[in-house]
Amino acid sequence: MFRMLLVCSLALAMSPLEQHSGALTAAEQADGWKLLFDGQSLSGWRAYKAMTPPAGWKAVNGELVRDADGGDLMTVEEYSDFELRLEWKISQNGNSGIMFHVGKDGEFPYSTGPEFQVLHNAGHKDGANAITSAGSNYAMHPPVKDVTKPVGEWNDIRLIVKGTHVEHWMNGEKLLEYEFFSPDWEARVKASKFGKMPGYGRIMRGHIALQDHGNLVTYRNVKIKTL
């Protein structure tokens, strides 16, 4: 009985940060999930143009924090079909993003990789247009609605990529979906700034990158399941 009470007391005493330090449940492990961030280090991550992580990214209290300049943070591994889950919170007027199928030959990760936009909608100019707002496929597909939580609160996302099909989910809501190489996709690319980037959206296996857009942004519970 004393042991049970002690365990319960310790669990109650844990802060929210300690409870989200980067661990998978037994059910998640059995279902094929893997951590991309262990909550303690930047193992498995690198810079876009270097093999070591940028200095501006740190592991702090179980969270992956961009708190200084350094450039985009990118996974060492490459992925094709997957479901990515993570939580993010952004600073006042802040901007970041999650890119996937990123190749290494472009000038920037977004030269090849589509972007799940991370943004303080109410404070950043990109929030005024749905197609560049939080949850959008940046400058390509707008979310059906704004489901972001206030600055300082966590937003939960799911990014599902299977073959040519992509879905953006946030805070339990499906925001958008699209098909690579469809007539609609090709028309949107041509009409956007990405039309001048020949590698954009053409790579079906690549890295996942977190954008350094000059603002404080924090991620946690970053995990992936290959499909």
N, C-alpha and C positions, 0 to 999 in steps of 0.2 A: 504493500500500500504506500509506504513512504517513498519507494522508488518511483511509483506512478505519479505521486504528487510532485516529486522533484522534477520529473520530465515535463509535466504539464506546466509547472512554474517557469521552467527554462523556456518553453515554447512561448508562453505568454510574454516573457520578458524580452524576447527577440524583437528588434526593431523591424519595420517594413523593409529596410535595406538589407538586413541580415537574412530575411526570409526570401529575398530575391537575389541571392548571391550567385546564381548560376548553377542550377542543378536540375536534373531530369527525374521525373517520377519513374517508378518501375514500369508503369503502363506505357509511358512515353518511350522508354528504352525498348520495350518489347515491340512497339509500333514502328521502330526504325528512326526515331528522332536522335539527332546529335547536336551537341552544343557547338555554336560558333564562337562563343565568348564564355570563358570559364569563370568570369567574375573576379579573377585575381591577376590576370596577366593579359598581354596582347599576343599570346601564343596563337599561331594560325593566321596572323594578320601581317600585312606589309604595306609599304607605300606603293603608289601607282607606278612609279619609275625607279623604285629601289626595293631591295629585299628586306629591309628593316622597317618597322613601323615609324610613322612620322612622330616627331617629338611632341606635337600638340595634342595627341590622343593619350589618355591614361585610363587605367583601371582604378576606380576609386569606390570603395565600399560596395562592391558588387555591381558597379555601373561602369559603362564604357562612355567616357566623357571627352568631348572635344572642347578644350578650354584655352587653347592658344594656336597660333598659326602653325601650319606644318604640311597641309595638303590632305588629299583624300586618303582614307584608310581602306584597304582592299584585302579580301581573303587570299590566302596562299593557294587554296584549292579552287578548281573550276567546277561549275555545275551546269547541267542542261535542264532536265525536268526536276522540279522540286516544289516543296511548299516551305516558305520562310515565315517564321513567326518572330515577332519582337515587340517591345514596348519602347516608345520614344516620348520625350518631353523636350520642349523648345523654350528658349529664352524669349524675353520681350522683343518683338519685331524680328525674331530669328528665322533663319532659312537653312535647310539642309536637304538631304535626299538619299534615297536608297536606289542604287543602280545595279543592274544584273546583266548577264551575258556580256560582260565587259572584256574587250580584247586589249592587248598591250601595245598595239601599233598606232592608236589614235593619239592626238595631242592631249586629250582629256578623257576620263572614263566615259563621259556622256557623248563622246564622239562615236562610240559604238553601243553603249548600254542605255536602254530606256530607263526612265527614272520615276520611282514612286516618290512624289513630292512630300517633303516634311516642312511645315511652315506654320508660323503664327499668322493665321489668316487675317485677324482683326488689326494687326499691327504692321504687316508687310505689304508693300504695293502689289505683290503678286497675288495676294489674297482677294484683290478686287475683281479678278477675272477667274472664273471657275476652272478654266483650262490650265491655269498655272497655280491653282490653290492646293492646299493640303489634300493628299489622297489622289490627286490627278496623275495620269501618265503625262509627265510634264510637257506642256505645249502641244500635246497630241490628243488626249481624251480627258474631258472634265468628269469629276465625280457627280453622281446624281444629286447629292446634297452635301452640305457641310456638317460633319459629325464630330469635328474636333472638340476637345475639352479645353478649358481655360489654361493659360500659361501656368506652368508649374505642376500640372496634372498629367498623368500618364495616358497615352493613347496606345491601344493594342492593334497591331496590324497582322494581316495574312496576305502574303503575295504568293499566288499559285501560278506556276508556269509548267505547262504540259504540252509538249509538241509545239504547235503554233498558237495555242490558246493561253491567254493570260487573264487573271482575275485580280483585282485590288479589293481588299476588305479592310475595314477599320471600325473598331469599337462595335463589332458584331454586325455591321451593315456592309452589304455588297455595294461597292461604289461604281464599278465599271468592269467591262471585259472587252477584249479585242482579240483579233486573229492576225498574227504576223503574215505578211505577203498577200493578204486579201486585197481586193480592189479599194476598199475603204482605207485600209492601212496605207497602201501605196499613195493614194490621193492625199492623205493627211501628211505623210512624210514630205511629199513634193511641195505642199503649201507651207511647210514650216521651215525653220532655220536648219533642220536636219537634212533637208533636201540637198544641201551643199556638203554633206558629210557622207561619202560613199559607203562607209562601213557601218553606219547607224542601223541597228536592228537587223543586221544580216548575219550575226554570229549566233549560232544556236547552242553554244557551250562556252561559258566564260566565267569570269570572276564576279563576285558581289562587292560593291564599293559603297562606303558611307561618305557623304560629301562634306568637305570642309568649305563652308560658304562664308567664313569669317565670323560666325556667331557661336555662342555656347549652345551645345546640344548634347543630350544624354540618351543613351540606349541601354536596355537591359533585357534579360531573358531572351537572348538572341539564339535561336535554334532553327535547325533545318532538317527536312526529311526528303530524301530523294524519291522520286515517283517513277 
